[in-house]
Amino acid sequence: QVQLVESGGGLVQPGGSLRLSCVVSGSIFSINVMGWYRQPPGKQRELVATITTGGSTNYGDSVKGRFTISRDNAKNTVYLQMNSLKPEDTAVYYCYAQIRSSVGVAARNYWGQGTQVTVSS
């Protein structure tokens, strides 16, 4: 029932900017953590950024100072503002959420289908 839908990916030149959005829908009691991970071609998935309900953030070292994560709890939406993009940022970006569907049910990890971000001249 829970769904995560990303949007905002695309092709951008080095130094450009993009903003990704992810909307969570379905049976939701609480969302503990939301965030973004990415997987470059032929490489492992890596952390981009996460944010808790209270607003605490965590960033991967490679994106600190360039990317900003935020969330709108009322809309169950998480955003990723990406500035000063580099070719190394090229990857499929996946939305992540840790969700409890109802009271007394253990939290589960959910993932979106991913959106492609390509940084190239």
MOPAC internal coordinates of N, CA, C and O (Angstrom, degrees):
PM7 1SCF
backbone

  N    0.0000 0     0.00 0     0.00 0    0    0    0
  C    1.4567 1     0.00 0     0.00 0    1    0    0
  C    1.5235 1   113.10 1     0.00 0    2    1    0
  O    1.2310 1   120.49 1   144.18 1    3    2    1
  N    1.3129 1   116.67 1   -35.82 1    3    2    1
  C    1.4556 1   120.47 1   179.68 1    5    3    2
  C    1.5193 1   109.86 1   -73.73 1    6    5    3
  O    1.2310 1   121.06 1   -45.88 1    7    6    5
  N    1.3188 1   115.58 1   134.12 1    7    6    5
  C    1.4522 1   121.87 1   179.37 1    9    7    6
  C    1.5199 1   110.76 1  -132.88 1   10    9    7
  O    1.2310 1   120.86 1   -38.51 1   11   10    9
  N    1.3218 1   115.96 1   141.49 1   11   10    9
  C    1.4483 1   122.80 1   174.97 1   13   11   10
  C    1.5209 1   107.29 1  -122.15 1   14   13   11
  O    1.2310 1   120.35 1   -56.19 1   15   14   13
  N    1.3249 1   116.94 1   123.81 1   15   14   13
  C    1.4485 1   121.55 1  -177.19 1   17   15   14
  C    1.5198 1   109.94 1  -123.29 1   18   17   15
  O    1.2310 1   120.63 1   -63.08 1   19   18   17
  N    1.3371 1   116.39 1   116.92 1   19   18   17
  C    1.4562 1   122.08 1   179.61 1   21   19   18
  C    1.5254 1   110.84 1   -91.62 1   22   21   19
  O    1.2310 1   121.36 1   -23.75 1   23   22   21
  N    1.3225 1   115.01 1   156.25 1   23   22   21
  C    1.4526 1   121.17 1   174.41 1   25   23   22
  C    1.5266 1   108.85 1  -155.18 1   26   25   23
  O    1.2310 1   120.64 1   -18.32 1   27   26   25
  N    1.3268 1   116.38 1   161.68 1   27   26   25
  C    1.4495 1   121.00 1   174.77 1   29   27   26
  C    1.5150 1   115.78 1   107.62 1   30   29   27
  O    1.2310 1   119.76 1   173.65 1   31   30   29
  N    1.3162 1   118.06 1    -6.35 1   31   30   29
  C    1.4537 1   120.60 1   179.53 1   33   31   30
  C    1.5157 1   111.55 1   -71.84 1   34   33   31
  O    1.2310 1   120.89 1   -12.77 1   35   34   33
  N    1.3333 1   115.90 1   167.23 1   35   34   33
  C    1.4464 1   120.36 1   179.59 1   37   35   34
  C    1.5068 1   112.33 1   163.15 1   38   37   35
  O    1.2310 1   121.11 1    13.88 1   39   38   37
  N    1.3300 1   115.48 1  -166.12 1   39   38   37
  C    1.4571 1   123.22 1   179.86 1   41   39   38
  C    1.5227 1   109.72 1   -99.95 1   42   41   39
  O    1.2310 1   120.76 1   -47.81 1   43   42   41
  N    1.3232 1   116.16 1   132.19 1   43   42   41
  C    1.4603 1   121.06 1  -179.83 1   45   43   42
  C    1.5264 1   109.44 1  -144.10 1   46   45   43
  O    1.2310 1   120.43 1   -29.24 1   47   46   45
  N    1.3263 1   116.78 1   150.76 1   47   46   45
  C    1.4600 1   121.53 1   178.34 1   49   47   46
  C    1.5207 1   111.32 1   -79.60 1   50   49   47
  O    1.2310 1   119.89 1   -25.13 1   51   50   49
  N    1.3289 1   117.82 1   154.87 1   51   50   49
  C    1.4627 1   120.10 1   175.99 1   53   51   50
  C    1.5207 1   111.04 1   -53.95 1   54   53   51
  O    1.2310 1   120.73 1   -42.55 1   55   54   53
  N    1.3239 1   116.20 1   137.45 1   55   54   53
  C    1.4526 1   121.76 1  -177.15 1   57   55   54
  C    1.5109 1   113.84 1    89.75 1   58   57   55
  O    1.2310 1   120.19 1   170.81 1   59   58   57
  N    1.3154 1   117.24 1    -9.19 1   59   58   57
  C    1.4454 1   121.83 1  -179.49 1   61   59   58
  C    1.5130 1   112.93 1   -82.28 1   62   61   59
  O    1.2310 1   121.26 1     4.48 1   63   62   61
  N    1.3371 1   115.19 1  -175.52 1   63   62   61
  C    1.4595 1   121.56 1  -176.88 1   65   63   62
  C    1.5210 1   111.56 1  -133.74 1   66   65   63
  O    1.2310 1   121.21 1   -27.51 1   67   66   65
  N    1.3144 1   115.29 1   152.49 1   67   66   65
  C    1.4550 1   123.58 1   173.45 1   69   67   66
  C    1.5166 1   108.64 1  -144.40 1   70   69   67
  O    1.2310 1   120.50 1   -26.74 1   71   70   69
  N    1.3218 1   116.66 1   153.26 1   71   70   69
  C    1.4524 1   121.57 1   173.68 1   73   71   70
  C    1.5171 1   109.35 1  -125.22 1   74   73   71
  O    1.2310 1   120.77 1   -58.57 1   75   74   73
  N    1.3162 1   116.13 1   121.43 1   75   74   73
  C    1.4511 1   122.17 1   177.61 1   77   75   74
  C    1.5236 1   110.09 1   -96.58 1   78   77   75
  O    1.2310 1   121.12 1   -33.73 1   79   78   77
  N    1.3220 1   115.46 1   146.27 1   79   78   77
  C    1.4561 1   121.53 1   176.86 1   81   79   78
  C    1.5220 1   109.36 1  -128.89 1   82   81   79
  O    1.2310 1   120.75 1   -30.74 1   83   82   81
  N    1.3162 1   116.16 1   149.26 1   83   82   81
  C    1.4550 1   121.36 1   176.50 1   85   83   82
  C    1.5228 1   108.85 1  -141.38 1   86   85   83
  O    1.2310 1   120.64 1   -58.09 1   87   86   85
  N    1.3186 1   116.39 1   121.91 1   87   86   85
  C    1.4571 1   122.47 1   179.93 1   89   87   86
  C    1.5227 1   109.62 1  -107.27 1   90   89   87
  O    1.2310 1   120.82 1   -51.11 1   91   90   89
  N    1.3165 1   116.04 1   128.89 1   91   90   89
  C    1.4582 1   122.28 1   179.00 1   93   91   90
  C    1.5245 1   109.07 1  -102.96 1   94   93   91
  O    1.2310 1   120.38 1   -49.02 1   95   94   93
  N    1.3183 1   116.89 1   130.98 1   95   94   93
  C    1.4569 1   121.31 1   179.03 1   97   95   94
  C    1.5219 1   110.17 1  -135.94 1   98   97   95
  O    1.2310 1   120.71 1   -14.26 1   99   98   97
  N    1.3350 1   116.25 1   165.74 1   99   98   97
  C    1.4532 1   121.63 1   179.64 1  101   99   98
  C    1.5139 1   112.17 1   116.85 1  102  101   99
  O    1.2310 1   120.96 1    18.89 1  103  102  101
  N    1.3310 1   115.77 1  -161.11 1  103  102  101
  C    1.4576 1   121.68 1   179.20 1  105  103  102
  C    1.5203 1   109.30 1   -79.55 1  106  105  103
  O    1.2310 1   120.96 1   -70.97 1  107  106  105
  N    1.3170 1   115.77 1   109.03 1  107  106  105
  C    1.4614 1   121.48 1  -174.91 1  109  107  106
  C    1.5235 1   110.21 1  -131.05 1  110  109  107
  O    1.2310 1   120.88 1   -56.81 1  111  110  109
  N    1.3209 1   115.93 1   123.19 1  111  110  109
  C    1.4584 1   121.17 1   171.13 1  113  111  110
  C    1.5222 1   109.85 1   -92.43 1  114  113  111
  O    1.2310 1   120.87 1   133.91 1  115  114  113
  N    1.3116 1   115.95 1   -46.09 1  115  114  113
  C    1.4470 1   120.51 1   177.53 1  117  115  114
  C    1.5221 1   110.03 1  -157.38 1  118  117  115
  O    1.2310 1   121.10 1   -28.97 1  119  118  117
  N    1.3201 1   115.50 1   151.03 1  119  118  117
  C    1.4541 1   122.52 1   174.24 1  121  119  118
  C    1.5233 1   107.23 1  -116.91 1  122  121  119
  O    1.2310 1   120.67 1   -69.03 1  123  122  121
  N    1.3070 1   116.33 1   110.97 1  123  122  121
  C    1.4559 1   120.70 1  -175.55 1  125  123  122
  C    1.5297 1   112.37 1   -76.82 1  126  125  123
  O    1.2310 1   121.40 1   133.48 1  127  126  125
  N    1.3160 1   114.93 1   -46.52 1  127  126  125
  C    1.4577 1   121.28 1  -176.42 1  129  127  126
  C    1.5278 1   109.21 1  -139.34 1  130  129  127
  O    1.2310 1   120.75 1   -38.32 1  131  130  129
  N    1.3102 1   116.17 1   141.68 1  131  130  129
  C    1.4544 1   122.17 1   171.92 1  133  131  130
  C    1.5256 1   107.87 1  -130.21 1  134  133  131
  O    1.2310 1   120.75 1   -26.05 1  135  134  133
  N    1.3187 1   116.17 1   153.95 1  135  134  133
  C    1.4488 1   117.11 1   179.75 1  137  135  134
  C    1.5083 1   114.17 1  -177.57 1  138  137  135
  O    1.2310 1   122.19 1     9.63 1  139  138  137
  N    1.3231 1   113.41 1  -170.37 1  139  138  137
  C    1.4503 1   121.94 1  -178.25 1  141  139  138
  C    1.5199 1   110.72 1  -133.18 1  142  141  139
  O    1.2310 1   120.94 1   -44.00 1  143  142  141
  N    1.3160 1   115.81 1   136.00 1  143  142  141
  C    1.4493 1   124.11 1   170.91 1  145  143  142
  C    1.5171 1   107.63 1  -125.06 1  146  145  143
  O    1.2310 1   120.80 1   -20.30 1  147  146  145
  N    1.3190 1   116.08 1   159.70 1  147  146  145
  C    1.4531 1   118.95 1   179.18 1  149  147  146
  C    1.5237 1   110.45 1  -139.43 1  150  149  147
  O    1.2310 1   121.23 1   -23.28 1  151  150  149
  N    1.3254 1   115.25 1   156.72 1  151  150  149
  C    1.4529 1   121.47 1   179.30 1  153  151  150
  C    1.5314 1   109.27 1  -135.47 1  154  153  151
  O    1.2310 1   120.31 1   -76.45 1  155  154  153
  N    1.3324 1   117.01 1   103.55 1  155  154  153
  C    1.4663 1   120.32 1   175.08 1  157  155  154
  C    1.5233 1   110.22 1   -67.45 1  158  157  155
  O    1.2310 1   119.69 1   -21.81 1  159  158  157
  N    1.3291 1   118.20 1   158.19 1  159  158  157
  C    1.4638 1   120.88 1   179.54 1  161  159  158
  C    1.5234 1   111.84 1   -56.41 1  162  161  159
  O    1.2310 1   120.28 1   -52.47 1  163  162  161
  N    1.3136 1   117.06 1   127.53 1  163  162  161
  C    1.4495 1   122.02 1   177.24 1  165  163  162
  C    1.5143 1   115.77 1    73.16 1  166  165  163
  O    1.2310 1   119.84 1  -171.28 1  167  166  165
  N    1.3298 1   117.91 1     8.72 1  167  166  165
  C    1.4560 1   121.24 1  -178.58 1  169  167  166
  C    1.5242 1   111.49 1  -123.18 1  170  169  167
  O    1.2310 1   121.24 1    -9.31 1  171  170  169
  N    1.3371 1   115.23 1   170.69 1  171  170  169
  C    1.4495 1   121.27 1  -179.61 1  173  171  170
  C    1.5237 1   111.52 1   -77.21 1  174  173  171
  O    1.2310 1   121.16 1   -23.06 1  175  174  173
  N    1.3222 1   115.39 1   156.94 1  175  174  173
  C    1.4464 1   120.94 1   173.59 1  177  175  174
  C    1.5229 1   109.74 1   -65.21 1  178  177  175
  O    1.2310 1   120.48 1   -38.82 1  179  178  177
  N    1.3215 1   116.69 1   141.18 1  179  178  177
  C    1.4458 1   120.65 1  -179.21 1  181  179  178
  C    1.5238 1   111.22 1  -136.91 1  182  181  179
  O    1.2310 1   121.37 1   -25.18 1  183  182  181
  N    1.3120 1   114.98 1   154.82 1  183  182  181
  C    1.4572 1   121.51 1   179.05 1  185  183  182
  C    1.5143 1   110.92 1   -69.40 1  186  185  183
  O    1.2310 1   120.76 1   -44.83 1  187  186  185
  N    1.3236 1   116.16 1   135.17 1  187  186  185
  C    1.4533 1   121.95 1   170.04 1  189  187  186
  C    1.5209 1   109.03 1  -103.79 1  190  189  187
  O    1.2310 1   120.52 1   120.53 1  191  190  189
  N    1.3283 1   116.62 1   -59.47 1  191  190  189
  C    1.4572 1   121.23 1   179.68 1  193  191  190
  C    1.5196 1   110.25 1  -166.38 1  194  193  191
  O    1.2310 1   120.68 1   -30.25 1  195  194  193
  N    1.3252 1   116.30 1   149.75 1  195  194  193
  C    1.4592 1   122.09 1   173.08 1  197  195  194
  C    1.5176 1   109.13 1  -133.76 1  198  197  195
  O    1.2310 1   121.23 1   -20.48 1  199  198  197
  N    1.3287 1   115.26 1   159.52 1  199  198  197
  C    1.4631 1   121.03 1   178.36 1  201  199  198
  C    1.5196 1   109.10 1  -147.21 1  202  201  199
  O    1.2310 1   120.40 1   -43.89 1  203  202  201
  N    1.3251 1   116.85 1   136.11 1  203  202  201
  C    1.4549 1   122.20 1   178.85 1  205  203  202
  C    1.5210 1   110.14 1   -89.16 1  206  205  203
  O    1.2310 1   121.12 1    -8.34 1  207  206  205
  N    1.3289 1   115.46 1   171.66 1  207  206  205
  C    1.4623 1   120.49 1   177.94 1  209  207  206
  C    1.5192 1   111.14 1   -58.50 1  210  209  207
  O    1.2310 1   120.68 1   143.38 1  211  210  209
  N    1.3237 1   116.31 1   -36.62 1  211  210  209
  C    1.4535 1   121.40 1   179.73 1  213  211  210
  C    1.5107 1   114.66 1   -77.39 1  214  213  211
  O    1.2310 1   120.08 1   171.71 1  215  214  213
  N    1.3329 1   117.45 1    -8.29 1  215  214  213
  C    1.4469 1   120.58 1   176.64 1  217  215  214
  C    1.5185 1   116.13 1   101.62 1  218  217  215
  O    1.2310 1   119.82 1  -176.87 1  219  218  217
  N    1.3217 1   117.95 1     3.13 1  219  218  217
  C    1.4640 1   120.28 1   176.81 1  221  219  218
  C    1.5210 1   109.75 1   -70.39 1  222  221  219
  O    1.2310 1   120.35 1   -45.28 1  223  222  221
  N    1.3308 1   116.93 1   134.72 1  223  222  221
  C    1.4561 1   121.55 1  -175.84 1  225  223  222
  C    1.5177 1   112.18 1  -118.71 1  226  225  223
  O    1.2310 1   121.67 1   -23.68 1  227  226  225
  N    1.3182 1   114.41 1   156.32 1  227  226  225
  C    1.4478 1   122.29 1   176.90 1  229  227  226
  C    1.5182 1   107.69 1  -143.27 1  230  229  227
  O    1.2310 1   120.41 1   -51.08 1  231  230  229
  N    1.3419 1   116.83 1   128.92 1  231  230  229
  C    1.4525 1   121.70 1  -176.83 1  233  231  230
  C    1.5131 1   111.87 1  -121.06 1  234  233  231
  O    1.2310 1   121.08 1   -33.40 1  235  234  233
  N    1.3174 1   115.55 1   146.60 1  235  234  233
  C    1.4420 1   120.02 1   169.87 1  237  235  234
  C    1.5182 1   109.54 1   -68.38 1  238  237  235
  O    1.2310 1   120.43 1   -32.64 1  239  238  237
  N    1.3296 1   116.79 1   147.36 1  239  238  237
  C    1.4642 1   120.80 1  -175.38 1  241  239  238
  C    1.5259 1   112.70 1   -58.18 1  242  241  239
  O    1.2310 1   119.94 1   144.44 1  243  242  241
  N    1.3022 1   117.71 1   -35.56 1  243  242  241
  C    1.4547 1   121.33 1  -174.82 1  245  243  242
  C    1.5259 1   114.10 1   -71.49 1  246  245  243
  O    1.2310 1   119.92 1   165.50 1  247  246  245
  N    1.3393 1   117.76 1   -14.50 1  247  246  245
  C    1.4639 1   120.19 1  -176.80 1  249  247  246
  C    1.5184 1   113.26 1  -115.63 1  250  249  247
  O    1.2310 1   119.86 1   176.14 1  251  250  249
  N    1.3162 1   117.88 1    -3.86 1  251  250  249
  C    1.4628 1   121.29 1  -179.66 1  253  251  250
  C    1.5221 1   110.69 1   -59.34 1  254  253  251
  O    1.2310 1   121.20 1   -46.97 1  255  254  253
  N    1.3236 1   115.31 1   133.03 1  255  254  253
  C    1.4495 1   120.80 1  -179.51 1  257  255  254
  C    1.5071 1   114.31 1    87.91 1  258  257  255
  O    1.2310 1   120.11 1   167.49 1  259  258  257
  N    1.3278 1   117.39 1   -12.51 1  259  258  257
  C    1.4624 1   121.45 1  -179.14 1  261  259  258
  C    1.5289 1   112.68 1  -115.71 1  262  261  259
  O    1.2310 1   120.48 1   144.63 1  263  262  261
  N    1.3300 1   116.68 1   -35.37 1  263  262  261
  C    1.4641 1   121.59 1  -178.19 1  265  263  262
  C    1.5242 1   110.17 1  -108.39 1  266  265  263
  O    1.2310 1   120.78 1   -30.58 1  267  266  265
  N    1.3255 1   116.12 1   149.42 1  267  266  265
  C    1.4507 1   121.92 1   177.08 1  269  267  266
  C    1.5214 1   109.89 1  -134.56 1  270  269  267
  O    1.2310 1   120.49 1   -53.92 1  271  270  269
  N    1.3282 1   116.66 1   126.08 1  271  270  269
  C    1.4546 1   121.08 1   178.04 1  273  271  270
  C    1.5255 1   109.32 1  -101.75 1  274  273  271
  O    1.2310 1   120.60 1   -35.70 1  275  274  273
  N    1.3180 1   116.46 1   144.30 1  275  274  273
  C    1.4541 1   121.98 1   177.27 1  277  275  274
  C    1.5217 1   108.84 1  -149.90 1  278  277  275
  O    1.2310 1   120.49 1   -14.84 1  279  278  277
  N    1.3220 1   116.68 1   165.16 1  279  278  277
  C    1.4592 1   120.14 1   179.28 1  281  279  278
  C    1.5152 1   110.78 1  -146.05 1  282  281  279
  O    1.2310 1   121.48 1   -27.36 1  283  282  281
  N    1.3132 1   114.78 1   152.64 1  283  282  281
  C    1.4507 1   123.04 1   174.25 1  285  283  282
  C    1.5228 1   105.65 1  -117.05 1  286  285  283
  O    1.2310 1   120.57 1   -78.94 1  287  286  285
  N    1.3181 1   116.52 1   101.06 1  287  286  285
  C    1.4633 1   120.98 1  -175.75 1  289  287  286
  C    1.5309 1   112.72 1   -62.10 1  290  289  287
  O    1.2310 1   120.43 1   144.48 1  291  290  289
  N    1.3181 1   116.77 1   -35.52 1  291  290  289
  C    1.4597 1   120.77 1  -179.20 1  293  291  290
  C    1.5212 1   111.68 1   -66.37 1  294  293  291
  O    1.2310 1   120.22 1   150.39 1  295  294  293
  N    1.3219 1   117.18 1   -29.61 1  295  294  293
  C    1.4580 1   122.12 1  -178.70 1  297  295  294
  C    1.5233 1   113.13 1  -102.07 1  298  297  295
  O    1.2310 1   120.36 1  -179.25 1  299  298  297
  N    1.3329 1   116.92 1     0.75 1  299  298  297
  C    1.4692 1   121.51 1  -177.57 1  301  299  298
  C    1.5264 1   111.10 1    51.40 1  302  301  299
  O    1.2310 1   121.32 1  -132.85 1  303  302  301
  N    1.3053 1   115.09 1    47.15 1  303  302  301
  C    1.4532 1   121.37 1  -175.68 1  305  303  302
  C    1.5289 1   110.70 1  -129.00 1  306  305  303
  O    1.2310 1   120.99 1   -40.47 1  307  306  305
  N    1.3235 1   115.71 1   139.53 1  307  306  305
  C    1.4516 1   121.78 1   175.68 1  309  307  306
  C    1.5264 1   108.38 1  -121.72 1  310  309  307
  O    1.2310 1   120.74 1   -36.08 1  311  310  309
  N    1.3342 1   116.20 1   143.92 1  311  310  309
  C    1.4490 1   121.97 1  -177.49 1  313  311  310
  C    1.5225 1   110.64 1  -123.38 1  314  313  311
  O    1.2310 1   121.15 1   -24.84 1  315  314  313
  N    1.3049 1   115.41 1   155.16 1  315  314  313
  C    1.4569 1   121.30 1   173.67 1  317  315  314
  C    1.5210 1   108.06 1  -135.79 1  318  317  315
  O    1.2310 1   120.68 1   -71.21 1  319  318  317
  N    1.3269 1   116.30 1   108.79 1  319  318  317
  C    1.4530 1   121.84 1   175.63 1  321  319  318
  C    1.5164 1   108.32 1   -89.31 1  322  321  319
  O    1.2310 1   120.25 1   -59.97 1  323  322  321
  N    1.3214 1   117.13 1   120.03 1  323  322  321
  C    1.4555 1   122.69 1  -176.46 1  325  323  322
  C    1.5255 1   109.21 1  -114.42 1  326  325  323
  O    1.2310 1   120.79 1   -63.28 1  327  326  325
  N    1.3192 1   116.09 1   116.72 1  327  326  325
  C    1.4560 1   122.48 1   179.01 1  329  327  326
  C    1.5235 1   110.36 1  -117.48 1  330  329  327
  O    1.2310 1   120.97 1   -16.69 1  331  330  329
  N    1.3203 1   115.75 1   163.31 1  331  330  329
  C    1.4664 1   122.16 1   178.57 1  333  331  330
  C    1.5179 1   111.56 1    49.20 1  334  333  331
  O    1.2310 1   120.85 1  -130.61 1  335  334  333
  N    1.3040 1   115.99 1    49.39 1  335  334  333
  C    1.4586 1   121.31 1  -175.14 1  337  335  334
  C    1.5247 1   112.03 1   -65.84 1  338  337  335
  O    1.2310 1   121.39 1   -35.99 1  339  338  337
  N    1.3176 1   114.94 1   144.01 1  339  338  337
  C    1.4547 1   123.53 1  -179.49 1  341  339  338
  C    1.5232 1   109.68 1  -119.78 1  342  341  339
  O    1.2310 1   119.79 1   -22.36 1  343  342  341
  N    1.3352 1   118.01 1   157.64 1  343  342  341
  C    1.4622 1   119.99 1   175.82 1  345  343  342
  C    1.5306 1   112.82 1   -54.89 1  346  345  343
  O    1.2310 1   120.27 1   148.34 1  347  346  345
  N    1.3210 1   117.09 1   -31.66 1  347  346  345
  C    1.4612 1   121.91 1   179.08 1  349  347  346
  C    1.5217 1   112.96 1   -66.26 1  350  349  347
  O    1.2310 1   119.99 1   165.94 1  351  350  349
  N    1.3256 1   117.63 1   -14.06 1  351  350  349
  C    1.4610 1   121.46 1   177.73 1  353  351  350
  C    1.5226 1   112.57 1   -81.28 1  354  353  351
  O    1.2310 1   120.31 1   172.31 1  355  354  353
  N    1.3167 1   117.01 1    -7.69 1  355  354  353
  C    1.4580 1   121.13 1   179.56 1  357  355  354
  C    1.5219 1   110.58 1   -60.97 1  358  357  355
  O    1.2310 1   120.86 1   -56.37 1  359  358  357
  N    1.3314 1   115.95 1   123.63 1  359  358  357
  C    1.4633 1   121.01 1  -176.42 1  361  359  358
  C    1.5171 1   109.64 1  -177.37 1  362  361  359
  O    1.2310 1   121.29 1   -10.05 1  363  362  361
  N    1.3236 1   115.14 1   169.95 1  363  362  361
  C    1.4546 1   120.66 1   166.98 1  365  363  362
  C    1.5169 1   106.88 1   -88.30 1  366  365  363
  O    1.2310 1   120.54 1   -54.53 1  367  366  365
  N    1.3089 1   116.57 1   125.47 1  367  366  365
  C    1.4553 1   122.00 1  -178.11 1  369  367  366
  C    1.5262 1   109.73 1  -101.22 1  370  369  367
  O    1.2310 1   121.04 1   -52.15 1  371  370  369
  N    1.3363 1   115.61 1   127.85 1  371  370  369
  C    1.4554 1   121.80 1  -176.99 1  373  371  370
  C    1.5222 1   111.21 1  -113.63 1  374  373  371
  O    1.2310 1   121.06 1   -47.43 1  375  374  373
  N    1.3039 1   115.58 1   132.57 1  375  374  373
  C    1.4530 1   121.66 1   173.85 1  377  375  374
  C    1.5244 1   109.37 1   -80.58 1  378  377  375
  O    1.2310 1   120.68 1   -38.79 1  379  378  377
  N    1.3283 1   116.30 1   141.21 1  379  378  377
  C    1.4644 1   122.59 1  -178.15 1  381  379  378
  C    1.5220 1   110.31 1  -130.34 1  382  381  379
  O    1.2310 1   120.88 1   -37.15 1  383  382  381
  N    1.3244 1   115.92 1   142.85 1  383  382  381
  C    1.4562 1   120.44 1   175.16 1  385  383  382
  C    1.5181 1   110.17 1  -149.14 1  386  385  383
  O    1.2310 1   120.78 1   -42.67 1  387  386  385
  N    1.3180 1   116.11 1   137.33 1  387  386  385
  C    1.4626 1   122.49 1   173.76 1  389  387  386
  C    1.5247 1   106.81 1  -102.47 1  390  389  387
  O    1.2310 1   120.79 1   -64.23 1  391  390  389
  N    1.3421 1   116.09 1   115.77 1  391  390  389
  C    1.4619 1   121.22 1  -167.01 1  393  391  390
  C    1.5230 1   112.31 1  -130.67 1  394  393  391
  O    1.2310 1   121.20 1   -40.85 1  395  394  393
  N    1.3288 1   115.32 1   139.15 1  395  394  393
  C    1.4525 1   122.53 1   166.87 1  397  395  394
  C    1.5216 1   107.10 1  -102.51 1  398  397  395
  O    1.2310 1   120.25 1   -55.39 1  399  398  397
  N    1.3285 1   117.13 1   124.61 1  399  398  397
  C    1.4538 1   121.12 1  -176.62 1  401  399  398
  C    1.5273 1   113.30 1   -79.45 1  402  401  399
  O    1.2310 1   120.25 1   155.13 1  403  402  401
  N    1.3386 1   117.14 1   -24.87 1  403  402  401
  C    1.4591 1   121.61 1   178.92 1  405  403  402
  C    1.5196 1   109.62 1  -162.69 1  406  405  403
  O    1.2310 1   120.90 1   -10.20 1  407  406  405
  N    1.3357 1   115.88 1   169.80 1  407  406  405
  C    1.4600 1   121.24 1   179.47 1  409  407  406
  C    1.5240 1   110.43 1   -62.66 1  410  409  407
  O    1.2310 1   120.53 1   -45.78 1  411  410  409
  N    1.3199 1   116.60 1   134.22 1  411  410  409
  C    1.4524 1   121.29 1   177.75 1  413  411  410
  C    1.5118 1   115.00 1    84.34 1  414  413  411
  O    1.2310 1   120.10 1   177.07 1  415  414  413
  N    1.3113 1   117.41 1    -2.93 1  415  414  413
  C    1.4598 1   122.28 1   178.94 1  417  415  414
  C    1.5209 1   109.05 1   -99.70 1  418  417  415
  O    1.2310 1   120.87 1   -45.32 1  419  418  417
  N    1.3153 1   115.94 1   134.68 1  419  418  417
  C    1.4601 1   120.61 1  -179.90 1  421  419  418
  C    1.5225 1   111.06 1   -64.34 1  422  421  419
  O    1.2310 1   121.12 1   -33.31 1  423  422  421
  N    1.3063 1   115.47 1   146.69 1  423  422  421
  C    1.4552 1   120.56 1   177.86 1  425  423  422
  C    1.5238 1   110.43 1   -68.40 1  426  425  423
  O    1.2310 1   121.04 1   -32.59 1  427  426  425
  N    1.3132 1   115.62 1   147.41 1  427  426  425
  C    1.4507 1   122.11 1   177.56 1  429  427  426
  C    1.5248 1   110.28 1  -128.05 1  430  429  427
  O    1.2310 1   121.37 1   -23.26 1  431  430  429
  N    1.3127 1   114.99 1   156.74 1  431  430  429
  C    1.4569 1   120.99 1   176.80 1  433  431  430
  C    1.5209 1   110.32 1   -92.80 1  434  433  431
  O    1.2310 1   120.94 1   -46.69 1  435  434  433
  N    1.3219 1   115.81 1   133.31 1  435  434  433
  C    1.4556 1   121.78 1   179.26 1  437  435  434
  C    1.5196 1   110.12 1  -125.33 1  438  437  435
  O    1.2310 1   121.40 1   -31.56 1  439  438  437
  N    1.3156 1   114.92 1   148.44 1  439  438  437
  C    1.4637 1   121.53 1  -177.93 1  441  439  438
  C    1.5160 1   110.97 1  -131.78 1  442  441  439
  O    1.2310 1   120.95 1   -34.95 1  443  442  441
  N    1.3241 1   115.79 1   145.05 1  443  442  441
  C    1.4444 1   120.86 1   172.10 1  445  443  442
  C    1.5154 1   110.72 1   -80.95 1  446  445  443
  O    1.2310 1   120.47 1    -3.42 1  447  446  445
  N    1.3146 1   116.71 1   176.58 1  447  446  445
  C    1.4587 1   121.43 1  -178.91 1  449  447  446
  C    1.5249 1   112.83 1   -77.93 1  450  449  447
  O    1.2310 1   120.39 1   162.14 1  451  450  449
  N    1.3052 1   116.85 1   -17.86 1  451  450  449
  C    1.4498 1   121.33 1   178.52 1  453  451  450
  C    1.5205 1   112.69 1    99.54 1  454  453  451
  O    1.2310 1   121.21 1   -28.60 1  455  454  453
  N    1.3191 1   115.29 1   151.40 1  455  454  453
  C    1.4517 1   121.67 1   175.84 1  457  455  454
  C    1.5265 1   108.76 1  -135.19 1  458  457  455
  O    1.2310 1   120.56 1   -44.02 1  459  458  457
  N    1.3230 1   116.54 1   135.98 1  459  458  457
  C    1.4584 1   121.77 1  -175.19 1  461  459  458
  C    1.5199 1   111.12 1   -80.77 1  462  461  459
  O    1.2310 1   121.02 1   -49.03 1  463  462  461
  N    1.3228 1   115.66 1   130.97 1  463  462  461
  C    1.4580 1   122.72 1   172.06 1  465  463  462
  C    1.5226 1   107.78 1  -119.86 1  466  465  463
  O    1.2310 1   120.66 1   -58.12 1  467  466  465
  N    1.3233 1   116.34 1   121.88 1  467  466  465
  C    1.4553 1   121.49 1  -179.80 1  469  467  466
  C    1.5140 1   109.39 1  -122.63 1  470  469  467
  O    1.2310 1   120.68 1   -56.75 1  471  470  469
  N    1.3262 1   116.31 1   123.25 1  471  470  469
  C    1.4596 1   122.54 1   179.33 1  473  471  470
  C    1.5242 1   107.20 1  -111.54 1  474  473  471
  O    1.2310 1   120.67 1   -69.60 1  475  474  473
  N    1.3154 1   116.32 1   110.40 1  475  474  473
  C    1.4576 1   120.82 1  -174.76 1  477  475  474
  C    1.5212 1   111.00 1  -158.15 1  478  477  475
  O    1.2310 1   121.20 1   -29.02 1  479  478  477
  N    1.3401 1   115.31 1   150.98 1  479  478  477
  C    1.4505 1   121.37 1   174.83 1  481  479  478
  C    1.5169 1   111.33 1   -85.50 1  482  481  479
  O    1.2310 1   120.10 1   180.00 1  483  482  481

